[in-house]
Amino acid sequence: MGSRVVLFGGRLLGTDELSNEMHVLETGLMRWKTIKVKGEPPCARHSHAATAENGDLFIFGGEAEHELYLNDMHVFRPKEMSWITPRCHGVPPPPQKDAAMATSGTRLFVVSSKMPRVYSFDTATMTWCNVIDMHFLPPFFSVESHGKTLLAFVDSPRRGVGCFALDTSTNESNHFCGGELCT
């Protein structure tokens, strides 16, 4: 976020203890600091998804204590140094950890780690919707957006390295393996 790297929560090194603290790396000084925030922070968790959109940090899901999987959405607003829990509409993804999230315009895209689906979250209306099933996407991937295209990069033992491309304006998708369109 700008010249700062923001870190929320996670598992404390060498322990089973979870955190819900905010840490910021000032890249100019290469110095970490714990920051005090207003509002109710999300519960302590790890393996959550996070992305920045329009200056805000969105946190989705993850795993809390006692292997409790989450599907909640929280927003950190750096300008106010405060957390909000938006009132969301629609059907969210199932509770899970290890999802990936990217943004395109005012929409966030959550690629499920457990089910082969992409979910869309509209930050203007705070509404969830299921975008597309991806039966061919293995559970190991990373996700990034490039303009109106959502890219999920995969490494499948069966097909090798590949890329799933979703046009977020039309919901049309393609799957590429080794640089060629897979059929």
C-alpha positions in Angstrom: 0.0 0.0 0.0 2.0 2.9 -1.3 5.5 2.8 0.2 4.4 0.5 3.0 3.9 -3.2 3.3 1.0 -4.0 5.6 0.8 -7.4 7.4 -2.3 -8.5 9.3 -2.5 -11.5 11.7 -0.8 -14.9 11.1 0.8 -17.5 13.2 3.6 -16.4 15.6 6.9 -18.0 14.6 7.6 -21.3 16.4 4.2 -21.4 18.2 0.6 -22.3 17.7 -0.4 -18.8 18.8 -2.4 -16.7 16.3 -2.4 -12.9 16.0 -4.8 -10.2 14.9 -2.3 -7.4 15.1 -1.4 -5.0 12.3 2.3 -4.5 11.3 3.7 -2.1 8.8 7.0 -2.1 7.0 8.2 1.4 6.1 10.1 0.5 3.0 12.2 3.7 3.0 13.6 2.8 6.5 13.2 -1.0 6.2 11.7 -0.9 9.7 8.7 -2.9 11.0 6.3 -1.4 13.5 3.1 -2.6 15.2 0.3 -0.1 14.7 -2.6 0.8 17.0 -5.9 0.7 15.2 -9.5 1.8 15.9 -12.5 -0.3 15.6 -13.0 -4.1 16.1 -10.2 -6.0 14.3 -11.0 -9.4 12.8 -10.4 -12.4 15.1 -6.8 -13.8 15.2 -6.3 -16.0 12.1 -3.8 -17.3 9.6 -4.0 -18.4 5.9 -6.4 -15.7 5.0 -6.6 -13.8 1.7 -5.9 -10.1 1.5 -5.8 -7.5 -1.3 -5.8 -3.7 -1.5 -8.6 -1.8 -3.4 -8.9 2.0 -3.6 -6.6 2.5 -0.6 -8.4 0.0 1.6 -7.1 -3.5 2.7 -9.7 -6.3 2.4 -9.3 -9.5 4.5 -11.2 -12.6 3.7 -11.6 -16.0 5.5 -8.7 -17.9 6.9 -8.3 -20.3 9.8 -8.9 -19.2 13.5 -8.1 -21.2 16.6 -9.3 -24.8 16.9 -9.2 -25.3 13.1 -12.2 -23.0 12.6 -12.4 -22.0 9.0 -13.8 -18.5 8.3 -15.6 -16.8 5.4 -15.9 -13.3 6.8 -14.9 -10.0 5.1 -13.2 -7.2 6.9 -11.9 -3.8 5.7 -8.9 -1.9 7.1 -9.0 1.8 6.2 -5.4 3.2 6.6 -6.4 6.8 6.3 -8.5 6.5 9.5 -6.4 3.6 10.9 -9.6 1.7 11.6 -11.3 -1.6 10.9 -14.8 -2.0 9.7 -16.9 -5.2 9.2 -19.1 -4.5 6.2 -22.7 -5.7 6.0 -22.3 -8.1 3.1 -25.1 -9.2 0.8 -25.3 -12.4 -1.4 -23.9 -15.8 -0.7 -20.2 -15.7 0.3 -17.7 -18.5 -0.5 -17.8 -21.4 1.9 -15.5 -21.1 5.0 -11.9 -21.8 4.1 -8.3 -21.1 4.4 -5.7 -20.6 1.7 -7.9 -18.8 -0.8 -6.3 -16.3 -3.1 -7.7 -12.8 -3.8 -7.1 -10.1 -6.5 -8.9 -7.0 -7.5 -10.2 -5.5 -10.8 -11.9 -2.2 -10.6 -14.3 -2.2 -7.7 -14.6 -6.0 -7.7 -12.5 -8.4 -5.6 -12.1 -12.0 -6.9 -11.7 -14.8 -4.4 -10.4 -18.0 -5.9 -11.4 -20.9 -3.6 -8.8 -23.2 -2.4 -11.3 -26.0 -1.6 -13.8 -25.8 -4.4 -13.0 -25.0 -8.1 -14.9 -21.7 -8.1 -14.2 -18.0 -8.5 -16.3 -15.7 -6.4 -16.8 -11.9 -7.0 -17.3 -9.3 -4.3 -18.4 -5.9 -5.4 -16.9 -3.3 -3.0 -19.4 -0.6 -4.0 -22.4 -2.7 -3.0 -20.7 -5.2 -0.7 -22.3 -8.0 -2.6 -21.1 -11.6 -3.3 -21.8 -13.6 -6.4 -20.4 -16.9 -7.8 -18.7 -16.1 -11.1 -17.6 -19.4 -12.6 -16.8 -23.0 -11.9 -13.2 -24.1 -12.7 -13.3 -27.9 -12.6 -9.8 -28.2 -14.1 -8.0 -25.9 -11.6 -5.9 -27.8 -9.1 -5.7 -26.6 -5.5 -2.2 -25.0 -5.8 -2.2 -21.6 -7.5 -1.6 -17.9 -7.2 -3.9 -15.2 -8.6 -3.3 -11.8 -10.0 -5.3 -9.3 -12.0 -4.2 -7.5 -15.1 -6.7 -4.8 -16.2 -10.0 -6.7 -16.6 -8.4 -10.1 -16.7 -8.0 -12.3 -13.7 -5.1 -14.8 -14.0 -4.8 -17.9 -11.9 -1.4 -19.6 -12.3 -1.3 -23.3 -11.6 1.2 -26.1 -11.4 -0.6 -29.3 -12.0 1.1 -32.7 -11.8 -1.2 -33.9 -14.7 -0.8 -30.9 -17.1 2.2 -29.0 -15.9 2.4 -25.2 -15.4 -0.7 -23.4 -16.7 -2.8 -20.3 -16.5 -6.5 -19.8 -16.1 -7.6 -16.4 -17.6 -11.0 -14.9 -16.8 -12.3 -11.8 -18.5 -14.0 -10.1 -15.6 -16.3 -8.0 -17.8 -17.8 -11.0 -19.7 -16.9 -13.9 -17.4 -15.4 -15.8 -20.4 -12.5 -18.0 -19.5 -9.6 -19.8 -21.1 -7.1 -22.3 -19.8 -3.6 -22.2 -21.0 -1.0 -25.0 -20.6 2.6 -24.3 -21.4 1.7 -21.3 -23.4 -1.0 -23.0 -25.5 -4.8 -23.0 -25.1 -5.9 -26.3 -23.5 -9.0 -28.0 -24.8 
